[in-house]
Amino acid sequence: MTGPQRRQQLVSVGRALFAEKGFEGTSVEEIAAKAGVSKPVIYEHFGGKEGLYAVVVDREIQALLGQITDALTEHEGNARALLEAAALALLNYIETSTDGFRILVRDSPPGQSTGSFASLISDIASQVEHILAAEFRRRRLDPKTAPLYAQMLVGMVAIPGGWWLDSRKMKKEDVAAHLVNLAWNGLSGMEARPTLRTTGH
């Protein structure tokens, strides 16, 4: 097996184990045994479990961001179509990369600032910020609030996506339609300067 082939094999083995047991629950010994190699081979390629985990997470993030970016590029200009495409792209990723999604929604190892679910949500939200800002300007809403709404929208798809992964009681397209229904109809009736109706108890 060549060096790159071995590296790819270790990434695949690590990905499956991290998805099943989490970062803390997976040991270098387990990864080595499953791959049929000695522990030093893992240290040689990745410097340890943390290095392997970082590669796995980075590949998943790139795959997901790539799918969402492609979906958004296809529907440039039509705000509702963009929302539908983004919701479906995330649900498609959850369906086809179940192990990857399970890794991303788990807590990242201590001391690692990237690769957490929160940082992933931020990365995806930054992809849709400019689209929302343009739509806000068109509707005479404050475009400076677009980053906040982008975070809310992406979170609104990602959390139910995890629920859907475990329950699978609805078709993917139906889940996307309900998400878009709430997001779109909520967005279409937004106030220019929202305030809380009740303050205090």
Salt bridges, closest charged atoms under 4 A:
GLU29 OE2 - LYS39 NZ 3.02
GLU30 OE2 - LYS21 NZ 2.23
GLU60 OE2 - ARG15 NE 2.53
GLU84 OE2 - ARG80 NE 3.12
GLU95 OE1 - LYS172 NZ 2.64
GLU135 OE2 - ARG138 NH2 2.89
GLU135 OE2 - ARG139 NE 2.73
ASP142 OD1 - LYS144 NZ 3.71
ASP166 OD1 - ARG102 NH1 3.33
GLU191 OE2 - ARG197 NH2 2.85
